[in-house]
Amino acid sequence: MSSSKSVAVVTGSNKGIGYAIVRGLCKQFQGDVILTARNEANGQEALKKLNAEGLKPVFHQLDITDDTSIQRMRDFLQKNYGGLDVLVNNAAIAYKMAATEPFSEQAEVSMATNFWGTLNACNVLFPLLRPHARVVHVSSRAGSMTAAKCSKELQTRFLDPELSMAKIKQLMNEFVESAKAGTHKAKGWHESAYGTSKIGVTLMTFVQQRELSADSRPDIVVNACCPGYVATDMTSHKGTKTIDEGADTPLFLAMLPPNTTSPKGQFVAERKVQNML
Ligand SMILES: NC(=O)c1ccc[n+]([C@@H]2O[C@H](COP(=O)([O-])OP(=O)(O)OC[C@H]3O[C@@H](n4cnc5c(N)ncnc54)[C@H](OP(=O)(O)O)[C@@H]3O)[C@@H](O)[C@H]2O)c1
């Protein structure tokens, strides 16, 4: 039966920064914390480790590239909680520098998870957001660094004051199409599939906040952030921060108090608002 108990969801939280975000939310958030993983066994394993620390997240399977999985997540939340209070979009992939897959494939696959997967999850789950909900996109400074290396013409489009979701989708599609045609450099893109997907994640934040601010539900705040350089599988454990240190800014944004006016619809690192470009 549906209840109004508060609930937080963290995507890709069986390991790395997402796992530490779940751990932090279990300690700070008043309500249930849902640990999600695309692989059920890996999720259950993570759950056991947190249980051993005395923490009690709830597990639910979620693959952000699978529409059916996202819909099941939505139905679970609707049925058991009747809404959603915190959504941390943390799940992402990154090819290693030594990856041998062609750049066109890296572009398409990175974009499918990091940009389209995140956007699709938002589109299905946002209708559940309750007043005062907090949404955090774990993006990356790699997005800003990649944007800084793109052509002036592309940068002007990133900073368009009339940016819309349609324009962001168009940009991300143009990147993948030009990567497939081998013309991405000539078209002004930088050779980073991961970085470009994170440009899309950061830009979607600005548009989503504008849309949610016009929504009848009051005080919903969406921010993007960079967790810093964190020792996880993604960085082959070369990062200088622990996962709990990497979780600090995402947790700060997830726990922003009622009626926060800043950060709101912004890109944040080390708890401070940053320029995207
Ligand atoms: N580490 C850093 O220095 C750093 C810096 C800047 C930004 N970030 C961002 O921080 C976030 C977490 O990264 P991390 O370093 O913790 O990476 P990680 O250890 O590789 O963890 C990534 C998580 O995302 C999950 N995931 C991947 N594809 C998914 C999908 N389709 N559906 C659901 N979950 C999926 C992974 O699941 P599996 O276990 O099944 O693969 C894993 O749980 C990412 O958004 C990353 O871009 C990291």
The ligand as a MOL file (V3000), in Angstrom:
LIG
                    3D

  0  0  0     0  0            999 V3000
M  V30 BEGIN CTAB
M  V30 COUNTS 48 52 0 0 0
M  V30 BEGIN ATOM
M  V30 1 N 35.7470 8.6020 -9.9740 0
M  V30 2 C 35.9690 9.8630 -10.3340 0
M  V30 3 O 37.0870 10.4110 -10.1700 0
M  V30 4 C 34.8630 10.6690 -10.9410 0
M  V30 5 C 35.1470 12.0000 -11.3100 0
M  V30 6 C 34.1230 12.7720 -11.8550 0
M  V30 7 C 32.8550 12.2430 -11.9900 0
M  V30 8 N 32.6140 10.9420 -11.6380 0 CHG=1
M  V30 9 C 31.2450 10.4500 -11.7910 0
M  V30 10 O 30.8360 9.8500 -10.5740 0
M  V30 11 C 29.8440 8.8390 -10.8340 0
M  V30 12 C 30.2420 7.5450 -10.1530 0
M  V30 13 O 31.4890 7.1240 -10.7000 0
M  V30 14 P 32.4590 6.0880 -9.9630 0
M  V30 15 O 33.8160 6.6530 -10.0740 0
M  V30 16 O 31.9130 5.7070 -8.6550 0 CHG=-1
M  V30 17 O 32.3680 4.8790 -11.0110 0
M  V30 18 P 32.2450 3.3000 -10.8290 0
M  V30 19 O 32.9470 2.8420 -9.6000 0
M  V30 20 O 32.6120 2.7490 -12.1510 0
M  V30 21 O 30.6590 3.0950 -10.5710 0
M  V30 22 C 29.7390 3.3830 -11.5690 0
M  V30 23 C 28.4080 2.8200 -11.1500 0
M  V30 24 O 27.4590 3.0850 -12.2000 0
M  V30 25 C 26.8320 1.8520 -12.5240 0
M  V30 26 N 26.2970 1.8230 -13.8860 0
M  V30 27 C 26.9460 1.8850 -15.0690 0
M  V30 28 N 26.0630 1.7800 -16.0880 0
M  V30 29 C 24.8380 1.6500 -15.5250 0
M  V30 30 C 23.5340 1.4960 -16.0340 0
M  V30 31 N 23.2930 1.4100 -17.3490 0
M  V30 32 N 22.4960 1.4300 -15.1570 0
M  V30 33 C 22.7050 1.4860 -13.8320 0
M  V30 34 N 23.9280 1.5950 -13.2860 0
M  V30 35 C 24.9760 1.6750 -14.1250 0
M  V30 36 C 27.9010 0.7880 -12.2900 0
M  V30 37 O 27.3230 -0.4940 -12.2330 0
M  V30 38 P 28.1990 -1.8400 -12.5410 0
M  V30 39 O 28.9130 -2.1840 -11.2740 0
M  V30 40 O 27.1590 -2.8350 -12.9500 0
M  V30 41 O 29.1430 -1.5030 -13.6580 0
M  V30 42 C 28.4300 1.3120 -10.9610 0
M  V30 43 O 27.5570 0.9430 -9.9250 0
M  V30 44 C 29.7680 8.7380 -12.3590 0
M  V30 45 O 28.6930 9.5280 -12.8180 0
M  V30 46 C 31.0800 9.3430 -12.8150 0
M  V30 47 O 31.0050 9.8410 -14.1230 0
M  V30 48 C 33.5790 10.1470 -11.1320 0
M  V30 END ATOM
M  V30 BEGIN BOND
M  V30 1 1 1 2
M  V30 2 2 2 3
M  V30 3 1 2 4
M  V30 4 1 4 5
M  V30 5 2 4 48
M  V30 6 2 5 6
M  V30 7 1 6 7
M  V30 8 2 7 8
M  V30 9 1 8 9
M  V30 10 1 8 48
M  V30 11 1 9 10
M  V30 12 1 9 46
M  V30 13 1 10 11
M  V30 14 1 11 12
M  V30 15 1 11 44
M  V30 16 1 12 13
M  V30 17 1 13 14
M  V30 18 2 14 15
M  V30 19 1 14 16
M  V30 20 1 14 17
M  V30 21 1 17 18
M  V30 22 2 18 19
M  V30 23 1 18 20
M  V30 24 1 18 21
M  V30 25 1 21 22
M  V30 26 1 22 23
M  V30 27 1 23 24
M  V30 28 1 23 42
M  V30 29 1 24 25
M  V30 30 1 25 26
M  V30 31 1 25 36
M  V30 32 1 26 27
M  V30 33 1 26 35
M  V30 34 2 27 28
M  V30 35 1 28 29
M  V30 36 1 29 30
M  V30 37 2 29 35
M  V30 38 1 30 31
M  V30 39 2 30 32
M  V30 40 1 32 33
M  V30 41 2 33 34
M  V30 42 1 34 35
M  V30 43 1 36 37
M  V30 44 1 36 42
M  V30 45 1 37 38
M  V30 46 2 38 39
M  V30 47 1 38 40
M  V30 48 1 38 41
M  V30 49 1 42 43
M  V30 50 1 44 45
M  V30 51 1 44 46
M  V30 52 1 46 47
M  V30 END BOND
M  V30 END CTAB
M  END
